[in-house]
Amino acid sequence: MNLEESIKLAVESLGAQLYDIVNTKEHDKNIYRVYVTSPEGINLDKCAEISRMISPILDVNEPMSGEYTLEVSSPGIERKLRKTEHFKASIGEKVKVKDIATEIYKGELLSADDEKIIIKTEFGEEEVSYSSILSASTYFEW
């Protein structure tokens, strides 16, 4: 079992789902960021509980050469879509997608399968294959 699978099991044992894990660097500090979701939402207490549960796992299988800060949080209302399952879980939401031709599609995500997504934009329905997506995220109109 790899590190991500171990974290996923720990998160699920606490009634939440693992959304994503991101390794990043901010202000010369390594950050190991674990995003979690739940149908009821994620609050600060749940993040702290998950952090306490996965810390021992990270002590044994240290990511980022052991030099990191652990952060556990919700992916937020405007979240990045990187995996097929992220797109499938976001059907019906507003998305912004940039493809390899640097086209930007904004609109409602109508469908997502294992090959492509379909977005309803102001110009009609646009089909975009996962292989051509550079970046994607949900967005909220304020």
Summary of the structure (lengths in Angstrom):
residues: 142
radius of gyration: 16.8
end to end distance: 42.2
largest distance: 51.7
contacts: 378
relative contact order: 0.14
helix: 28%
strand: 41%
